[in-house]
Amino acid sequence: TLDEPAALAIVKNADVRLAGATLTLFFAKNFWRKKASTRHFRDILERAFRETYDATVEIEVSPDPVPGDSAAANVLDLIGGEIVSAE
């Protein structure tokens, strides 16, 4: 089973976007995307938002890699790298 510390590790590897009541997670690596795609993970994260912020969010895991305007993309731009699919 996925516990809360494991869920936190998953979120730390995500580029997170909040739009309205939808929290979208983007991952550079397919490993993290698969872990985050479980219903149990989404339940833990949704519960954390309710308890911490008294807010209801819907968790989406994007099938797309990290967006081009993310912090990861900005770092790669500085060092001359690029985002590629991890699949």
URLINTA-V829816 format. One record per pair of residues at least 6 apart in sequence whose ideal C-beta (glycine too) atoms are under 7 Angstrom apart, sorted by the first residue. I is the first residue (numbers start at 1). GAP is how many residues later the second one is. If there is no record, write none. Layout:
i=I gap=GAP
i=I gap=GAP
This chain:
i=1 gap=39
i=2 gap=36
i=2 gap=38
i=2 gap=39
i=2 gap=42
i=4 gap=40
i=7 gap=34
i=7 gap=37
i=7 gap=38
i=10 gap=22
i=10 gap=25
i=10 gap=26
i=10 gap=31
i=11 gap=34
i=13 gap=14
i=13 gap=19
i=14 gap=11
i=14 gap=12
i=14 gap=13
i=14 gap=18
i=14 gap=22
i=15 gap=11
i=15 gap=51
i=15 gap=52
i=15 gap=55
i=15 gap=56
i=15 gap=57
i=16 gap=7
i=16 gap=9
i=17 gap=7
i=21 gap=35
i=21 gap=36
i=21 gap=37
i=22 gap=35
i=22 gap=36
i=22 gap=38
i=23 gap=34
i=23 gap=36
i=24 gap=36
i=24 gap=38
i=25 gap=11
i=25 gap=36
i=25 gap=37
i=26 gap=36
i=26 gap=38
i=26 gap=39
i=26 gap=40
i=26 gap=41
i=26 gap=44
i=27 gap=6
i=27 gap=9
i=27 gap=39
i=28 gap=37
i=28 gap=38
i=28 gap=44
i=28 gap=55
i=28 gap=58
i=29 gap=57
i=30 gap=56
i=30 gap=57
i=33 gap=28
i=35 gap=6
i=36 gap=25
i=37 gap=24
i=42 gap=17
i=45 gap=14
i=46 gap=11
i=46 gap=13
i=49 gap=6
i=49 gap=8
i=50 gap=6
i=65 gap=18
i=65 gap=20
i=66 gap=6
i=66 gap=7
i=66 gap=17
i=67 gap=6
i=72 gap=11
i=73 gap=10
i=76 gap=6
i=76 gap=7
